Amino acid sequence: MTTTYTESLRLALQGDGDNPETWGAVANASIISLIEEAIAGVKEIDITGISNIDLSATVQNGTTDDARHAVLVLGGVLGANIDIIFPAVPKVYIIKAGFVGYTATLTHATPGPEVVISPNQTALVFTDGVGFYEISPSAALLAANNLSDLANVATARTNLGLGTAATLNVGTTANKIVQLTAAGKLPAVDGSLLTGLSSGGTMSSQNADNVAITGGTITGITDLAIADGGTGASTAAAARANLGLGTAATQNTEDILSQAANAGDMVLLAVKTASSSTTLDFTSNITSEYGTYLFIVHDIRPATDNRALIIRTSTNNGTSYDSGTNNYQWLQIQTKTDGTTQTIVDSTSTGLSIAGQDNNAGWGVDNGAGSGIAGHIYLYNPLGIVMPKRLIGEFIYRNSSNLDVLVKCAGCRDSTAAVDAVRFLMGSGAMTSGKIYLYGIRNS
């Protein structure tokens, strides 16, 4: 058979019987090394001049090329705004702009949505093969701006429940708020308009700017109503509630800004906990608000020994999950801590195996107390209806020989139908313990 290549990363898919004497060397050079290049590779590209840069014209099947690298460092001096043309396949990039002059636009030969990169900008972007999208907290408040980037400060004050006094300064002249002196006394003010003061007692005979209270205690004071300029409360918590202040009122500004920034990046959508669970299902979480999804696996441990962790997908929000022959294609590149390696593939699978080889004592996941699977896997554009639903990830687990196994995996639901739910399960048996976190990465 003839070797073929994957669409997005152009990795070698050796056919049955191919390269009998050099199979391992081909796997190292045309698969493993290129996966490392796609996940962690950094490539410096000089874009000096005024001409567009076409990275799609230099792609290579089974060998290194610029467009496969995870990080592209763009340098040089631009004499005009240019386009950088990428291959029309799904991919995540980190772009670091070290150039000066003009801007560089990330696009495809057939333009869709585009991302414009400015000098000295660093951006996390991804393409679904049609257009580019930036993953950044661009709509969040920035701590460095000290709230100067609020769209409407008056609305912000209203939302915080603040009154008109919030914009007044302290002082003793017109339209100022009177502040007690360091000695705890009223400063010199005109008290001629004060009313309702009772006569009698030593206080009534003292000057307004020099009232002394010595000895005794003050009791029976009613909380000053909000309508009269008070808070209607005798505790700080009750006062905040009466004034309509939210929980943000007791936080520091930098904490609020940090939370706002996180809201523009990855958003935690759901957490599933295994407890002798046959499956862990994520339903109602995949929406048009997010284009990419990240599953983080924390110590999922199988109930029985020598198992594999498997994904299946649904097109009806989890009513049923696709499990037919030829539904999935996948590959795993596995390396043990004793240096042993193997690559396993399946192009006609009933489920997408992402970590471990089922019923294999050397390569399956052990069910011991110190074992378990940890890692992550990305799901790209699940609601799209043009391309198969692709996933790529990396995991580590321990086998029954007490050896750790590193897995780099990739695969797809081999259908263009939109996916709206995801199921995790073992090749056989239940999951004793562990958690899986689902994060959504916004489209823009």
CORUR-V512298 format. One record per backbone hydrogen bond with DSSP energy under -0.5 kcal/mol. CO is the residue of the C=O (numbers start at 1). NH is the residue of the N-H. If there is no record, write none. Layout:
BEGIN
CO_NH + CO_NH
END
This chain:
BEGIN
4_13 + 6_10 + 10_62 + 11_6 + 12_14 + 13_4 + 15_18 + 17_20 + 19_23 + 22_26 + 23_27 + 24_28 + 25_29 + 26_30 + 27_31 + 27_32 + 28_33 + 30_12 + 31_35 + 32_36 + 33_37 + 34_38 + 35_39 + 36_40 + 36_41 + 37_41 + 37_70 + 41_70 + 41_71 + 43_73 + 45_47 + 45_75 + 49_79 + 49_80 + 52_54 + 53_55 + 53_85 + 54_57 + 55_58 + 56_59 + 60_62 + 65_68 + 65_69 + 66_69 + 70_94 + 71_43 + 71_73 + 72_74 + 72_96 + 73_45 + 73_75 + 74_98 + 74_99 + 75_47 + 76_100 + 77_49 + 82_105 + 83_53 + 83_85 + 84_86 + 84_107 + 85_55 + 85_56 + 86_109 + 87_89 + 89_129 + 91_127 + 93_95 + 93_125 + 94_72 + 94_96 + 95_97 + 95_123 + 96_74 + 96_98 + 97_120 + 100_78 + 100_102 + 103_82 + 104_117 + 105_84 + 105_107 + 106_115 + 107_86 + 109_111 + 113_132 + 115_106 + 115_117 + 116_118 + 117_104 + 118_121 + 121_97 + 123_95 + 123_125 + 124_135 + 125_93 + 126_133 + 127_91 + 131_128 + 133_126 + 134_136 + 135_124 + 136_138 + 137_140 + 142_145 + 142_147 + 143_146 + 145_148 + 147_150 + 152_156 + 153_157 + 154_158 + 155_159 + 156_160 + 157_162 + 158_161 + 163_166 + 164_167 + 165_168 + 169_177 + 173_176 + 176_178 + 177_171 + 181_184 + 185_181 + 187_189 + 189_191 + 191_194 + 200_204 + 202_205 + 203_206 + 207_210 + 210_212 + 212_214 + 217_219 + 224_232 + 225_228 + 225_230 + 226_229 + 235_239 + 236_240 + 237_241 + 238_242 + 239_243 + 240_245 + 241_244 + 246_249 + 247_250 + 248_251 + 252_255 + 252_256 + 253_257 + 254_258 + 255_259 + 256_260 + 257_261 + 258_262 + 259_263 + 260_264 + 261_264 + 262_265 + 265_442 + 267_440 + 270_438 + 272_436 + 277_431 + 278_426 + 280_424 + 281_283 + 282_422 + 285_287 + 287_290 + 289_443 + 291_381 + 292_441 + 293_379 + 294_296 + 294_439 + 295_297 + 295_377 + 296_298 + 296_437 + 297_299 + 297_375 + 298_435 + 299_301 + 300_373 + 301_432 + 301_433 + 306_359 + 307_365 + 308_427 + 309_354 + 309_355 + 310_425 + 311_352 + 312_423 + 313_322 + 314_420 + 314_421 + 316_319 + 324_327 + 327_414 + 328_349 + 329_412 + 330_346 + 331_410 + 332_334 + 332_344 + 333_408 + 334_342 + 335_406 + 336_339 + 340_336 + 342_334 + 344_332 + 346_330 + 348_326 + 349_327 + 349_328 + 351_353 + 352_311 + 355_309 + 357_360 + 360_363 + 360_364 + 361_400 + 363_357 + 365_306 + 365_307 + 368_371 + 373_300 + 374_396 + 375_297 + 376_394 + 377_295 + 378_392 + 379_293 + 381_384 + 382_419 + 388_390 + 389_413 + 390_380 + 391_411 + 392_378 + 393_409 + 394_376 + 395_407 + 396_374 + 397_405 + 398_366 + 399_402 + 403_399 + 404_337 + 405_397 + 406_335 + 407_395 + 407_409 + 408_333 + 409_393 + 410_331 + 411_391 + 412_329 + 412_414 + 413_389 + 413_415 + 415_389 + 420_284 + 420_286 + 421_314 + 422_282 + 423_312 + 424_280 + 425_310 + 429_426 + 430_303 + 430_432 + 431_276 + 431_277 + 432_276 + 433_301 + 434_274 + 435_298 + 436_272 + 437_296 + 437_439 + 438_269 + 438_270 + 439_294 + 440_267 + 440_442 + 441_291 + 441_292
END
